[in-house]
Amino acid sequence: MEAKSSKQKQNSTFPRKSSPRDMELWKVLSSQNLPAVLNDPNRGKQRDFFTKLWGEDFVETAFIGNLEHLPEVSYSSFEHYLKKVNKRLKQHEKLNHAISGGPLSPKRPAALPEKLQSDVSGIPRIFMQSNFDLRVPETFQTIHSLKGEVTSPSESSSKPLNSAKVLQEKLAHYLDIVEVQIAYQVTQKSDSFFQAMSSHDALMEKLSRTSKTVSSLRSNLRNMDQYLVQDSLKILQCAQMKQNYFAVVEKLKLMVTVNQTQSMLQLLLSIPDYVAAIDLICTTQEILVQELAGINGFRHLSSQLSEMQRLIDKILSAEFERYVTADLNRPLDQYTEVLEEDKLASIVYGMLRQKYFNFANKYKEEAFTSIKATVKQLVIEEIAANDSGEGDMRLTGTGEQLQGLSLNQWRQLLERTAEALLRVVNHVKVVHDVMREAVDKSSGKNVQSDGKSSEEDSGISYLNISDPSETLLTPDERKIVNFCLGELLCSVCDFANDQFAQLLTMQSKEIWVERATAVQVCDVARIVDNFVDSCIRVCDKRSTALTSAFKVQASKFINKFHQDQKDKLTMILASETWKQTVVPQQFQNLADKLHETGKLTLPKRDLDSSVSISNGNHNSAGAPALVMGGEKYVVVGSILLLLKMMAEYCLCADELSVMAPNLLRCLVELLQLFNSRSCQLVLGAGALHSVGLNTITSTNLALMSRSLQLVLVAAEAAKQQLLPSVTDSQRIVMHLANLEKDIMSHCKEIENKLLALICGLVSREVSQWDARPPVPSNSFRNVSKHMRKLHEAISEVLPEKQVQNLYRNAHKMFKIVLKEQLVKMNILNNGGPQHGVVISELTFYLDTLRRLKVMPIDELMMDSMEDIWDR
């Protein structure tokens, strides 16, 4: 009972939320009267009217966090208390059960009296329906039929009563039952009832205030409409009428302006401002169609404007042709400016406005004609300047007549031609820039709006006439025109290169290749490279015609040049006496330049001049040795000439950059020829027959070794100088590595030859030596003599380190031979007479080497000779 009572109490405190099923069953007919609403058992007591109808969720709630200073209480805090109270509860329930004599039952709330419940059940169901209405005939008939169904309970007999009185009593009885139930429910929930009534009064008060406020607001709105809005609307109507009058006036002014179109066109064409004229025509035609349609006075103006536009197109084409012809057929100098730049810009603007994009092709054709005429005129002037006057000079066959020009005259012709063609190309570039600027402005790029339009100058401001700075081209059209202008530059540069290449190939016979020197070819190469580079700066594109033509000529020259150098080197080596030569100043300059810059370069005057090399004549002008980096190189004369040849190769490679790989290969081949041929002449004793030498001395060998060392230094410098110009350098590097290996092997063979020469002499003397007085013996005197002669022969030629290595190896060989001789003579380190003789001989030998200063002192002490006594 208590559980049920607590549950009912909980339900009365917290209203039950309606389920979706209840919402679906609810209808308008389910509404009840006020007593039923106030006594709804499904709703609890609410604080006011709003929460009573719409629940507690209607009231705004706020989240209140936990208090920081109060501990958190959980269910476990009450477990001890619940266990203790549970025992007492069980004892209490046992006592109640013993007293009542029956099982424990939960408390139930006081129920309604059974009589009231039975009375309620006696009321017909029709009175409980939500749609109960006596005005409905069926409902009234049903109520009237209830008059004979009930009799008085106090009477035992069934006498009929008065129908109306009985029915009235029944209805009064039903009403009493309902009122009793309502009174009972009101007494049960009187607090809630009065609370609802108080909320109802407050709501009615608020509604009354709201009604008064709305009435006041409506009154104010009526006053505003009467005194403010209506007058303002009249003002707007007047403003609209004024605007309409102004529109009529503007239309009349527009008609006056259109009537002045033809006179304005004549004025614009006389300026000339073709774009403004065309824009005026187009704008006027649009106005005639859109604004002034149907006016009889302008019915012929549209056709007249169309005819005028076709006439402007013809004028533009003719003016552009005349301008191009006058611009390119006049003498051009280095600083020639654009002829009438404003006129050119006006013509270009007009063509762009009319979408005629072929003006670049027309200018290109005229530029081609100008280039041809320029080259032809220069050739005729050069031939006429060198003509002997015999026979009439004809324009045909100029290629044959050019063969009579000298190389200097030919070079001057090429130089003048390059300058003239560059002037034409640069002038085309300037005109191209003007056209490009016009295109950019026409497309709305980098527009300057400083000046006034032609429309403003004429005082007519009613038509929107576009000036050249406005957008005439779409982005796609701008790309097309810029492409055509770029093709103009590239085509002109390519054509200039073609004409220059044709002129270059006119002098292509073998006689020109045979007569040209390296300096002259380099001058031509410089002219060609400057011309090609200038064209690249103009159009950002490399033309291959001139480069290919010159490459063919340069290839022929290089082949001839390389063959001449090989033949020259062969002749020089054949007459080489392999003696020390005097170094002229120009070769010392070459060495100084090589040491400073790491490059083989000589002035042109030194390359063109012939140098006489004096072998062994120290009285000639020059130094006895070539000094480079503080190191002396005593060399033969052929090496100096080889250095000059290498400098010529490097110069040609620098000037003929396209032929640098071929020149580097030719240089490697030339050095291989020198290495192999010098090896045959010196180590192979070929010089004994070529120049009549009696024998190959140690001096010859030392000079050859030192010369090869200088070749290695020069070859490394040439490698570092030329390799950056070679694209496929892997093969060239391999050839250079093989060349370096061959030259170093040659130097090693020469050193071994010197060592074998001195060791042979020492071995012969030691093998004839006998350990007996006098001391020093002739054999050791001869050994020392050979050592001194070798030192005299190589000390001024070879570097000190190489001399030390040579003498160190010879000293080791001497000890080996001496040890064998001591073993053969059975001389021991026992302090005997023969041992003393050997010590005396060695003292003399070591003293000789110490005086020569060919080895460190510590290696020439007597202690260093102890290993000759080892057995």
GIJO-V203720 format. One record per residue. N is the residue number from 1. RES is the residue in one letter. SS is DSSP state (helix for helix, strand for strand, loop for the rest). D_FIRST is the distance of its C-alpha to the first C-alpha in whole Angstrom. Layout:
N&RES&SS&D_FIRST  N&RES&SS&D_FIRST
//
This chain:
1&M&loop&0  2&E&helix&4  3&A&helix&5  4&K&helix&5  5&S&helix&6  6&S&helix&9  7&K&helix&10  8&Q&helix&10  9&K&helix&12  10&Q&helix&14  11&N&helix&15  12&S&helix&16  13&T&helix&18  14&F&loop&20  15&P&loop&21  16&R&loop&21  17&K&loop&25  18&S&loop&26  19&S&loop&27  20&P&helix&31  21&R&helix&30  22&D&helix&29  23&M&helix&32  24&E&helix&34  25&L&helix&32  26&W&loop&33  27&K&loop&36  28&V&helix&38  29&L&helix&37  30&S&helix&33  31&S&loop&33  32&Q&loop&32  33&N&loop&33  34&L&helix&32  35&P&helix&29  36&A&helix&27  37&V&helix&28  38&L&helix&27  39&N&loop&23  40&D&loop&23  41&P&loop&19  42&N&loop&20  43&R&loop&22  44&G&loop&21  45&K&loop&23  46&Q&loop&26  47&R&loop&29  48&D&loop&32  49&F&helix&33  50&F&helix&34  51&T&helix&30  52&K&helix&29  53&L&helix&31  54&W&helix&32  55&G&loop&29  56&E&helix&29  57&D&helix&31  58&F&helix&34  59&V&loop&34  60&E&loop&36  61&T&loop&35  62&A&loop&37  63&F&loop&36  64&I&loop&36  65&G&loop&37  66&N&loop&36  67&L&loop&38  68&E&loop&41  69&H&loop&40  70&L&loop&37  71&P&loop&36  72&E&loop&33  73&V&loop&30  74&S&loop&29  75&Y&helix&26  76&S&helix&28  77&S&helix&28  78&F&helix&25  79&E&helix&25  80&H&helix&26  81&Y&helix&24  82&L&helix&21  83&K&helix&23  84&K&helix&23  85&V&helix&20  86&N&helix&18  87&K&helix&20  88&R&helix&19  89&L&helix&15  90&K&helix&16  91&Q&helix&18  92&H&helix&16  93&E&helix&13  94&K&helix&16  95&L&helix&17  96&N&helix&14  97&H&helix&14  98&A&helix&18  99&I&helix&17  100&S&helix&15  101&G&loop&17  102&G&loop&14  103&P&loop&12  104&L&loop&9  105&S&loop&6  106&P&loop&2  107&K&loop&3  108&R&loop&5  109&P&loop&8  110&A&loop&11  111&A&loop&13  112&L&loop&16  113&P&loop&19  114&E&helix&20  115&K&helix&23  116&L&helix&23  117&Q&helix&21  118&S&helix&24  119&D&helix&27  120&V&helix&26  121&S&helix&26  122&G&helix&29  123&I&loop&31  124&P&loop&33  125&R&helix&32  126&I&helix&35  127&F&helix&34  128&M&helix&31  129&Q&loop&34  130&S&loop&35  131&N&loop&38  132&F&loop&38  133&D&loop&42  134&L&loop&44  135&R&loop&47  136&V&loop&47  137&P&helix&49  138&E&helix&46  139&T&helix&43  140&F&helix&45  141&Q&helix&47  142&T&helix&43  143&I&helix&42  144&H&helix&45  145&S&helix&45  146&L&helix&42  147&K&helix&44  148&G&helix&45  149&E&loop&41  150&V&loop&40  151&T&loop&41  152&S&loop&40  153&P&loop&38  154&S&loop&40  155&E&loop&43  156&S&loop&44  157&S&loop&47  158&S&loop&47  159&K&loop&49  160&P&loop&49  161&L&loop&48  162&N&loop&50  163&S&helix&48  164&A&helix&48  165&K&helix&46  166&V&helix&44  167&L&helix&43  168&Q&helix&43  169&E&helix&40  170&K&helix&38  171&L&helix&38  172&A&helix&37  173&H&helix&35  174&Y&helix&33  175&L&helix&33  176&D&helix&32  177&I&helix&29  178&V&helix&28  179&E&helix&29  180&V&helix&27  181&Q&helix&24  182&I&helix&26  183&A&helix&26  184&Y&helix&22  185&Q&helix&21  186&V&helix&24  187&T&helix&22  188&Q&helix&19  189&K&loop&21  190&S&helix&24  191&D&helix&25  192&S&helix&25  193&F&helix&27  194&F&helix&29  195&Q&helix&29  196&A&helix&30  197&M&helix&33  198&S&helix&34  199&S&helix&35  200&H&helix&36  201&D&helix&39  202&A&helix&40  203&L&helix&40  204&M&helix&42  205&E&helix&44  206&K&helix&45  207&L&helix&46  208&S&helix&48  209&R&helix&50  210&T&helix&50  211&S&helix&52  212&K&helix&54  213&T&helix&55  214&V&helix&56  215&S&helix&58  216&S&helix&60  217&L&helix&60  218&R&helix&62  219&S&helix&64  220&N&helix&65  221&L&helix&66  222&R&helix&68  223&N&helix&70  224&M&helix&70  225&D&helix&71  226&Q&helix&74  227&Y&helix&76  228&L&helix&75  229&V&helix&74  230&Q&helix&77  231&D&helix&80  232&S&helix&79  233&L&helix&79  234&K&helix&82  235&I&helix&83  236&L&helix&82  237&Q&helix&84  238&C&helix&87  239&A&helix&87  240&Q&helix&86  241&M&helix&90  242&K&helix&91  243&Q&helix&90  244&N&helix&91  245&Y&helix&95  246&F&helix&95  247&A&helix&94  248&V&helix&97  249&V&helix&99  250&E&helix&98  251&K&helix&99  252&L&helix&103  253&K&helix&103  254&L&helix&102  255&M&helix&105  256&V&helix&107  257&T&helix&106  258&V&helix&106  259&N&helix&110  260&Q&loop&111  261&T&helix&110  262&Q&helix&113  263&S&helix&115  264&M&helix&112  265&L&helix&113  266&Q&helix&116  267&L&helix&116  268&L&helix&113  269&L&helix&115  270&S&helix&118  271&I&helix&116  272&P&loop&115  273&D&loop&111  274&Y&helix&111  275&V&helix&107  276&A&helix&107  277&A&helix&109  278&I&helix&107  279&D&helix&104  280&L&helix&105  281&I&helix&106  282&C&helix&103  283&T&helix&101  284&T&helix&103  285&Q&helix&103  286&E&helix&99  287&I&helix&99  288&L&helix&102  289&V&helix&99  290&Q&helix&96  291&E&loop&97  292&L&loop&100  293&A&loop&100  294&G&loop&102  295&I&loop&105  296&N&helix&108  297&G&helix&110  298&F&helix&108  299&R&loop&109  300&H&loop&111  301&L&helix&110  302&S&helix&108  303&S&helix&110  304&Q&helix&113  305&L&helix&110  306&S&helix&110  307&E&helix&113  308&M&helix&113  309&Q&helix&111  310&R&helix&113  311&L&helix&116  312&I&helix&114  313&D&helix&113  314&K&helix&117  315&I&helix&117  316&L&helix&115  317&S&helix&116  318&A&helix&120  319&E&helix&119  320&F&helix&117  321&E&helix&120  322&R&helix&122  323&Y&helix&120  324&V&helix&120  325&T&helix&124  326&A&helix&125  327&D&helix&122  328&L&helix&123  329&N&loop&127  330&R&loop&128  331&P&loop&129  332&L&loop&126  333&D&loop&126  334&Q&loop&123  335&Y&loop&122  336&T&loop&122  337&E&loop&119  338&V&loop&118  339&L&loop&120  340&E&loop&119  341&E&helix&115  342&D&helix&114  343&K&helix&115  344&L&helix&114  345&A&helix&110  346&S&helix&111  347&I&helix&112  348&V&helix&109  349&Y&helix&107  350&G&helix&108  351&M&helix&108  352&L&helix&105  353&R&helix&104  354&Q&loop&105  355&K&loop&104  356&Y&loop&107  357&F&loop&106  358&N&loop&110  359&F&helix&111  360&A&helix&111  361&N&helix&113  362&K&helix&116  363&Y&helix&116  364&K&helix&116  365&E&helix&119  366&E&helix&121  367&A&helix&120  368&F&helix&121  369&T&helix&124  370&S&helix&125  371&I&helix&124  372&K&helix&127  373&A&helix&129  374&T&helix&129  375&V&helix&129  376&K&helix&132  377&Q&helix&134  378&L&helix&134  379&V&helix&135  380&I&helix&138  381&E&helix&139  382&E&helix&139  383&I&helix&141  384&A&helix&143  385&A&helix&143  386&N&loop&145  387&D&loop&147  388&S&loop&150  389&G&loop&151  390&E&loop&153  391&G&loop&152  392&D&loop&149  393&M&loop&145  394&R&loop&143  395&L&loop&139  396&T&loop&139  397&G&loop&140  398&T&helix&138  399&G&helix&137  400&E&helix&140  401&Q&helix&142  402&L&helix&139  403&Q&loop&140  404&G&loop&143  405&L&loop&141  406&S&loop&141  407&L&helix&138  408&N&helix&137  409&Q&helix&138  410&W&helix&135  411&R&helix&133  412&Q&helix&134  413&L&helix&133  414&L&helix&130  415&E&helix&129  416&R&helix&130  417&T&helix&128  418&A&helix&125  419&E&helix&125  420&A&helix&126  421&L&helix&123  422&L&helix&121  423&R&helix&122  424&V&helix&121  425&V&helix&118  426&N&helix&117  427&H&helix&118  428&V&helix&116  429&K&helix&113  430&V&helix&113  431&V&helix&113  432&H&helix&110  433&D&helix&108  434&V&helix&109  435&M&helix&108  436&R&helix&105  437&E&helix&104  438&A&helix&105  439&V&helix&102  440&D&helix&100  441&K&helix&100  442&S&helix&100  443&S&loop&97  444&G&loop&95  445&K&loop&96  446&N&loop&97  447&V&loop&98  448&Q&loop&100  449&S&loop&100  450&D&loop&102  451&G&loop&105  452&K&loop&105  453&S&loop&105  454&S&helix&108  455&E&helix&106  456&E&helix&105  457&D&helix&109  458&S&loop&110  459&G&loop&108  460&I&loop&106  461&S&loop&102  462&Y&loop&101  463&L&loop&101  464&N&loop&99  465&I&loop&101  466&S&loop&100  467&D&loop&103  468&P&loop&103  469&S&loop&100  470&E&loop&98  471&T&loop&96  472&L&loop&99  473&L&loop&97  474&T&loop&94  475&P&helix&93  476&D&helix&94  477&E&helix&97  478&R&helix&98  479&K&helix&97  480&I&helix&100  481&V&helix&102  482&N&helix&102  483&F&helix&102  484&C&helix&106  485&L&helix&107  486&G&helix&106  487&E&helix&108  488&L&helix&111  489&L&helix&111  490&C&helix&111  491&S&helix&113  492&V&helix&116  493&C&helix&115  494&D&helix&116  495&F&helix&119  496&A&helix&120  497&N&helix&120  498&D&helix&121  499&Q&helix&124  500&F&helix&125  501&A&helix&124  502&Q&helix&127  503&L&helix&129  504&L&helix&129  505&T&helix&129  506&M&helix&133  507&Q&loop&134  508&S&loop&133  509&K&loop&136  510&E&helix&137  511&I&helix&139  512&W&helix&137  513&V&helix&135  514&E&helix&138  515&R&helix&139  516&A&loop&136  517&T&loop&135  518&A&helix&131  519&V&helix&131  520&Q&helix&132  521&V&helix&130  522&C&helix&127  523&D&helix&128  524&V&helix&128  525&A&helix&124  526&R&helix&123  527&I&helix&124  528&V&helix&122  529&D&helix&119  530&N&helix&119  531&F&helix&120  532&V&helix&117  533&D&helix&115  534&S&helix&115  535&C&helix&114  536&I&helix&111  537&R&helix&110  538&V&helix&111  539&C&helix&109  540&D&loop&107  541&K&loop&108  542&R&loop&111  543&S&loop&114  544&T&helix&115  545&A&helix&118  546&L&helix&120  547&T&helix&119  548&S&helix&120  549&A&helix&123  550&F&helix&124  551&K&helix&122  552&V&helix&125  553&Q&helix&128  554&A&helix&126  555&S&helix&126  556&K&helix&129  557&F&helix&130  558&I&helix&128  559&N&helix&130  560&K&helix&133  561&F&helix&132  562&H&helix&131  563&Q&helix&134  564&D&helix&136  565&Q&helix&135  566&K&helix&135  567&D&helix&138  568&K&helix&139  569&L&helix&137  570&T&helix&139  571&M&helix&142  572&I&helix&141  573&L&helix&141  574&A&helix&144  575&S&loop&146  576&E&loop&144  577&T&loop&146  578&W&loop&143  579&K&loop&144  580&Q&loop&142  581&T&strand&142  582&V&loop&142  583&V&strand&139  584&P&loop&140  585&Q&helix&138  586&Q&helix&136  587&F&helix&134  588&Q&helix&133  589&N&helix&132  590&L&helix&130  591&A&helix&129  592&D&helix&128  593&K&helix&125  594&L&helix&124  595&H&helix&123  596&E&helix&121  597&T&helix&120  598&G&loop&119  599&K&loop&121  600&L&loop&124  601&T&loop&126  602&L&loop&130  603&P&loop&131  604&K&helix&132  605&R&helix&136  606&D&helix&136  607&L&helix&134  608&D&helix&137  609&S&loop&140  610&S&loop&142  611&V&loop&142  612&S&loop&145  613&I&loop&143  614&S&loop&146  615&N&strand&146  616&G&loop&147  617&N&loop&149  618&H&loop&147  619&N&loop&150  620&S&loop&148  621&A&loop&145  622&G&loop&142  623&A&strand&140  624&P&loop&141  625&A&loop&137  626&L&strand&134  627&V&strand&131  628&M&strand&128  629&G&loop&125  630&G&loop&128  631&E&strand&129  632&K&strand&132  633&Y&strand&133  634&V&loop&136  635&V&loop&137  636&V&loop&139  637&G&helix&140  638&S&helix&138  639&I&helix&135  640&L&helix&135  641&L&helix&136  642&L&helix&133  643&L&helix&131  644&K&helix&132  645&M&helix&132  646&M&helix&128  647&A&helix&128  648&E&helix&129  649&Y&helix&126  650&C&helix&124  651&L&helix&125  652&C&helix&125  653&A&helix&122  654&D&helix&120  655&E&helix&122  656&L&loop&122  657&S&helix&118  658&V&helix&117  659&M&helix&120  660&A&helix&119  661&P&helix&118  662&N&helix&121  663&L&helix&123  664&L&helix&121  665&R&helix&122  666&C&helix&125  667&L&helix&125  668&V&helix&124  669&E&helix&127  670&L&helix&129  671&L&helix&128  672&Q&helix&128  673&L&helix&132  674&F&helix&133  675&N&helix&131  676&S&helix&133  677&R&helix&136  678&S&helix&136  679&C&helix&135  680&Q&helix&138  681&L&helix&141  682&V&helix&140  683&L&loop&138  684&G&loop&140  685&A&loop&143  686&G&loop&144  687&A&helix&145  688&L&helix&148  689&H&helix&149  690&S&helix&148  691&V&loop&149  692&G&loop&152  693&L&loop&150  694&N&loop&152  695&T&loop&148  696&I&loop&145  697&T&loop&145  698&S&helix&142  699&T&helix&142  700&N&helix&141  701&L&helix&138  702&A&helix&137  703&L&helix&137  704&M&helix&136  705&S&helix&133  706&R&helix&132  707&S&helix&133  708&L&helix&130  709&Q&helix&128  710&L&helix&128  711&V&helix&128  712&L&helix&124  713&V&helix&123  714&A&helix&125  715&A&helix&123  716&E&helix&119  717&A&helix&120  718&A&helix&121  719&K&helix&118  720&Q&helix&115  721&Q&helix&117  722&L&helix&117  723&L&helix&114  724&P&helix&111  725&S&helix&113  726&V&loop&113  727&T&loop&110  728&D&loop&110  729&S&helix&111  730&Q&helix&110  731&R&helix&113  732&I&helix&116  733&V&helix&114  734&M&helix&115  735&H&helix&118  736&L&helix&119  737&A&helix&117  738&N&helix&120  739&L&helix&122  740&E&helix&121  741&K&helix&121  742&D&helix&125  743&I&helix&126  744&M&helix&125  745&S&helix&126  746&H&helix&129  747&C&helix&129  748&K&helix&128  749&E&helix&131  750&I&helix&134  751&E&helix&132  752&N&helix&133  753&K&helix&136  754&L&helix&137  755&L&helix&136  756&A&helix&138  757&L&helix&141  758&I&helix&141  759&C&helix&140  760&G&helix&143  761&L&helix&145  762&V&helix&144  763&S&helix&144  764&R&helix&147  765&E&helix&148  766&V&helix&146  767&S&helix&147  768&Q&loop&151  769&W&loop&150  770&D&loop&152  771&A&loop&151  772&R&loop&154  773&P&loop&156  774&P&loop&157  775&V&loop&153  776&P&loop&152  777&S&loop&153  778&N&helix&154  779&S&helix&151  780&F&helix&148  781&R&helix&151  782&N&helix&150  783&V&helix&146  784&S&helix&146  785&K&helix&148  786&H&helix&146  787&M&helix&143  788&R&helix&145  789&K&helix&146  790&L&helix&142  791&H&helix&141  792&E&helix&143  793&A&helix&143  794&I&helix&139  795&S&loop&138  796&E&loop&139  797&V&loop&137  798&L&loop&134  799&P&loop&131  800&E&helix&131  801&K&helix&128  802&Q&helix&129  803&V&helix&133  804&Q&helix&131  805&N&helix&129  806&L&helix&132  807&Y&helix&134  808&R&helix&132  809&N&helix&132  810&A&helix&136  811&H&helix&135  812&K&helix&133  813&M&helix&135  814&F&helix&138  815&K&helix&137  816&I&helix&136  817&V&helix&140  818&L&helix&141  819&K&helix&139  820&E&helix&140  821&Q&helix&144  822&L&helix&143  823&V&helix&142  824&K&helix&145  825&M&helix&147  826&N&loop&146  827&I&loop&145  828&L&loop&143  829&N&loop&141  830&N&loop&143  831&G&loop&145  832&G&loop&148  833&P&helix&151  834&Q&helix&150  835&H&helix&146  836&G&helix&148  837&V&helix&149  838&V&helix&146  839&I&helix&144  840&S&helix&147  841&E&helix&147  842&L&helix&143  843&T&helix&144  844&F&helix&146  845&Y&helix&143  846&L&helix&140  847&D&helix&143  848&T&helix&143  849&L&helix&140  850&R&helix&139  851&R&helix&141  852&L&helix&140  853&K&loop&137  854&V&loop&135  855&M&loop&133  856&P&loop&131  857&I&helix&133  858&D&helix&130  859&E&helix&131  860&L&helix&135  861&M&loop&135  862&M&helix&137  863&D&helix&134  864&S&helix&132  865&M&helix&135  866&E&helix&134  867&D&helix&133  868&I&helix&136  869&W&helix&137  870&D&loop&134  871&R&loop&135
//
